[in-house]
């Protein structure tokens, strides 16, 4: 009988350890990649101005260097607008992938972009006129501004539309597969919580006494928490230096380490909680004094 009890506890303890370890990574994915708030927060931290400068810097002719300031000022003006559009688009995409919305559709008016670009172009030219405008009358400068604005804005549509009908069928097939995976993942996330609770209950039922139950469960929590925390620290120490290489753009050297830290934060917190609960349960197992039978 003791052998069967020990075997049952070994199997249940092993399953609990594996479940707790796996759930840490499942929790991390659920709180990061599958969390629209996390994605929005990381995009918001990305220095879009620096990204635009890196992308457009080499494409602007030397005689039009004033356009660097135009782009920079326009991005600064549109920062609240960009954040609002990114937030809305992200929530729409996640609602579709999670099955909360049956259609994928996004329509964004780009008129604020065009208006800000026009205003900043006019201000930049008037503050620091190009050499070819020297000696021109105000009317001729206005004519130049209108013509130049038309040239650079002709590639900007009035609205940006993103709909299922405009997406290639091969890509929509992939999106459909992603929706299925997310659906299975959400189901597995809930099922794993139930499994962990069930295993804890079964361990308590097999032990049928406080000391053994708290010590067995506490040991699993403590060991699993220690391993998970070690994995977090190892990932930070191994990947951290690689994300700050001098060959990377400056804005990525700042953004990527923060992204790594935020991505590992749920697993780190989970590990600390497991450690704390494990220590408490083990202390209880030693401190608990069973009630003496009275005669």
C-alpha positions in Angstrom: 0.0 0.0 0.0 2.8 2.4 0.8 4.5 1.6 -2.5 1.3 2.4 -4.4 0.9 5.6 -2.5 4.5 6.6 -3.1 4.2 5.8 -6.8 1.0 7.8 -7.1 2.6 10.8 -5.4 5.7 10.5 -7.6 3.5 10.5 -10.8 1.3 13.3 -9.5 4.3 15.4 -8.4 6.1 14.9 -11.7 2.9 15.9 -13.6 2.5 18.9 -11.4 6.1 20.0 -12.0 5.8 19.6 -15.7 2.5 21.5 -15.7 3.8 24.4 -13.6 6.9 24.6 -15.9 4.9 24.6 -19.1 2.3 27.0 -17.8 5.0 29.6 -17.2 5.7 29.8 -20.9 2.0 29.6 -21.8 1.4 32.5 -19.4 4.2 34.5 -20.9 2.9 34.1 -24.5 -0.6 35.0 -23.3 0.6 38.2 -21.6 2.9 39.3 -24.5 2.4 38.2 -28.1 -1.3 37.4 -27.6 -1.9 40.6 -25.6 -2.8 43.6 -27.7 -2.0 46.0 -24.8 1.5 44.6 -24.7 2.0 45.0 -28.5 0.6 48.6 -28.4 2.9 49.5 -25.5 6.0 48.2 -27.3 5.1 50.0 -30.6 4.5 53.2 -28.6 8.0 52.9 -27.2 9.5 52.5 -30.6 11.1 55.8 -31.8 9.3 56.2 -35.1 11.1 59.5 -35.8 14.5 57.8 -35.7 13.1 55.0 -37.8 11.9 57.4 -40.4 15.2 59.3 -40.4 17.1 56.0 -40.9 14.8 55.0 -43.8 14.5 58.4 -45.5 17.8 60.0 -44.7 19.6 58.5 -47.7 16.8 59.1 -50.1 16.4 62.9 -49.7 18.6 64.8 -52.2 21.1 67.3 -50.8 19.3 70.2 -52.3 16.1 69.2 -50.4 17.7 68.7 -46.9 14.9 70.9 -45.5 12.7 67.8 -46.0 14.4 66.1 -43.1 13.0 68.8 -40.8 9.6 68.6 -42.5 9.4 64.8 -41.9 10.6 65.2 -38.3 8.1 67.9 -37.5 5.3 66.0 -39.2 6.0 62.9 -37.2 6.0 64.9 -34.0 2.7 66.5 -34.9 1.1 63.2 -35.8 2.4 61.2 -32.8 -1.0 61.3 -30.9 -2.8 60.5 -34.1 -0.4 57.6 -35.0 -0.8 56.2 -31.5 -4.6 56.3 -31.9 -4.5 54.6 -35.3 -2.1 51.9 -34.1 -4.2 51.2 -31.0 -7.4 50.9 -33.1 -5.8 48.7 -35.8 -4.2 46.4 -33.2 -7.4 45.9 -31.3 -9.3 45.2 -34.6 -6.7 42.7 -35.7 -6.7 40.8 -32.3 -10.5 40.9 -32.2 -10.5 39.2 -35.6 -7.8 36.6 -34.7 -9.6 35.8 -31.4 -13.0 35.3 -33.1 -14.6 38.4 -31.5 -15.1 39.9 -34.9 -16.1 38.1 -38.0 -14.5 40.4 -40.5 -11.2 42.2 -40.9 -11.6 45.7 -42.1 -9.6 48.9 -41.4 -10.2 52.3 -43.0 -8.0 55.2 -42.0 -8.3 58.8 -43.3 -4.9 60.2 -44.2 -6.0 63.8 -44.4 -4.3 64.7 -41.1 -1.0 63.4 -42.6 -1.4 65.5 -45.7 -2.4 68.6 -43.8 0.4 68.3 -41.4 2.9 67.7 -44.2 1.7 70.7 -46.1 1.9 73.0 -43.0 5.4 71.9 -42.1 6.6 72.1 -45.6 5.4 75.7 -45.9 7.0 76.6 -42.5 10.3 75.0 -43.4 10.6 76.7 -46.8 9.7 80.1 -45.4 12.1 79.8 -42.5 15.0 78.5 -44.6 14.3 79.0 -48.3 16.3 76.9 -50.8 18.8 78.7 -52.9 16.6 78.5 -56.0 13.9 80.6 -54.3 16.2 83.6 -53.8 14.7 86.7 -55.2 11.3 85.3 -55.9 8.2 87.1 -54.9 5.8 85.8 -52.2 3.3 84.8 -54.9 6.0 82.8 -56.8 7.1 81.1 -53.5 3.5 80.1 -52.8 3.3 78.7 -56.3 6.5 76.7 -55.8 5.1 75.4 -52.5 1.9 74.2 -54.1 3.7 72.5 -56.9 6.3 70.9 -54.7 3.6 69.7 -52.3 1.7 68.1 -55.1 4.8 66.2 -56.1 5.5 64.7 -52.7 1.8 64.1 -51.8 0.7 62.5 -55.0 1.7 59.1 -53.6 -0.3 59.6 -50.4 -4.0 58.5 -50.8 -6.8 60.2 -49.0 -7.6 57.0 -47.1 -5.8 53.8 -46.2 -8.0 50.7 -46.5 -7.2 47.2 -45.3 -9.9 44.6 -46.0 -10.1 40.9 -46.5 -10.9 41.3 -50.1 -7.6 43.1 -50.7 -5.5 40.4 -49.0 -4.1 37.5 -51.2 -5.9 34.2 -50.6 -2.6 32.5 -49.6 -2.2 35.0 -46.8 -5.8 34.7 -45.7 -5.3 30.9 -45.5 -2.3 31.6 -43.1 -4.5 34.0 -41.1 -7.1 31.4 -40.8 -4.6 28.9 -39.5 -3.3 31.5 -37.0 -6.9 32.0 -35.8 -7.3 28.2 -35.2 -4.0 28.1 -33.3 -5.0 31.0 -31.1 -8.3 29.3 -30.4 -6.6 26.1 -29.3 -4.1 28.1 -27.3 -6.8 29.9 -25.3 -8.5 26.6 -24.7 -5.2 25.0 -23.5 -4.5 28.0 -21.3 -7.8 27.5 -19.4 -7.3 23.7 -19.4 -3.8 23.9 -17.9 -5.1 26.0 -15.0 -7.7 23.3 -14.3 -5.1 20.6 -14.6 -2.8 22.2 -12.1 -5.7 22.7 -9.6 -6.8 19.1 -10.2 -3.2 17.7 -9.6 -2.9 19.7 -6.4 -6.3 18.4 -5.2 -5.3 14.8 -6.0 -2.0 15.2 -4.1 -3.9 16.4 -1.1 -6.3 13.5 -1.3 -3.5 10.9 -1.6 -1.6 12.4 1.4 -4.7 13.0 3.5 -2.6 15.0 5.9 -1.4 18.6 6.1 2.3 18.1 6.5 2.9 15.7 3.6 0.6 17.7 1.3 2.1 21.1 1.9 5.6 19.8 1.8 5.1 17.9 -1.5 3.3 20.7 -3.2 5.6 23.3 -1.8 8.7 21.5 -3.0 7.3 21.4 -6.5 6.5 25.1 -6.4 9.9 25.9 -5.0 11.9 23.9 -7.5 9.9 24.9 -10.5 10.1 28.6 -9.5 13.9 28.3 -9.1 14.3 26.7 -12.5 12.1 29.3 -14.2 13.8 32.2 -12.6 17.2 30.8 -13.6 15.9 30.5 -17.2 14.9 34.2 -17.1 18.2 35.4 -15.8 20.1 33.2 -18.3 18.1 34.6 -21.2 18.7 38.2 -20.1 22.4 37.7 -19.6 22.8 35.7 -22.9 20.6 37.8 -25.2 21.1 41.2 -23.6 24.7 41.9 -24.9 23.6 40.8 -28.4 20.8 43.4 -28.5 23.2 46.3 -27.8 25.7 45.7 -30.6 27.3 48.8 -32.1 26.2 47.7 -35.6 22.6 48.2 -34.7 20.8 51.6 -35.1 20.8 53.6 -31.9 17.0 53.5 -31.5 17.1 49.7 -31.7 19.9 49.5 -29.1 17.5 51.2 -26.7 14.3 49.5 -27.7 15.3 45.9 -28.0 16.7 45.4 -24.5 13.5 46.9 -23.1 11.4 44.6 -25.3 13.4 41.6 -24.0 12.9 42.7 -20.4 9.1 43.3 -20.9 8.7 40.0 -22.7 10.4 38.0 -19.8 8.6 40.0 -17.1 5.5 37.7 -16.8 7.7 34.6 -16.5 9.9 36.3 -14.0 7.0 37.4 -11.8 5.5 33.9 -12.2 8.7 32.4 -11.0 9.0 34.7 -8.0 5.4 33.8 -7.0 6.1 30.1 -7.3 9.2 30.5 -5.1 7.3 32.5 -2.5 4.4 30.1 -2.4 6.8 27.1 -2.2 8.7 28.6 0.7 5.4 29.4 2.6 4.1 25.9 2.1 7.3 24.2 3.2 7.4 26.4 6.3 3.8 25.4 7.0 4.7 21.8 6.7 7.4 22.1 9.4 5.4 24.4 11.6 2.1 22.6 11.5 1.5 20.5 14.6 -1.1 17.8 14.1 -3.9 17.7 16.6 -3.3 15.0 19.2 -6.1 12.5 19.6 -7.9 13.0 22.9 -8.9 10.0 25.1 
